[in-house]
């Protein structure tokens, strides 16, 4: 089925309303967890880049990506405890904001607002649990909590090389003034031509970045 993704502004009333719901939800979760652990949050991905997309003609609504930074320098909690305590608190408040209960996947917790009559996802939110640090050489690094379903285990894992290279490529594209003229329309085209339902937006974006870099001499 062909898609008809278009960009939608952060200022659009639908996005602003969803954002306000998200902030209220995070406040409720933060208050409930405050006697166990605290956390910071940062919106990343399409919202931070002002590249939010949606498709009114299909069941593909827009989404938010949120990094959760647990304040646990003393390592009082295991990765499993950090993620599942957040999920339990989240699940106690999602229904009042129109979301379904959280789904636990390899990298994120996902909550969705669904229009069941039209069989569509209105919007969704992915929560990733991360920790930023500097390695022995002073380089900025990041770990994330990974859920291994087969082993039912939760561990802190280092981001792959592709994560760090992506940030470098994005900066190069911006430096070459290719962001607006090339990357934004190309990413939208890639989303609309995608036929793999398991290919997530973040992966399509990374592929688009790679191909724009390749086309314009980044690897020469």
PyMOL commands that set and color helices and strands:
alter all, ss='L'
color gray80, all
select helices_A, chain A and resi 13-33+45-49+79-91+94-97+161-175+179-193+201-215
alter helices_A, ss='H'
color red, helices_A
select strands_A, chain A and resi 6-7+38-44+53-54+60-71+103-104+108-115+120-134+140-148+153-158
alter strands_A, ss='S'
color yellow, strands_A
deselect
rebuild
show_as cartoon
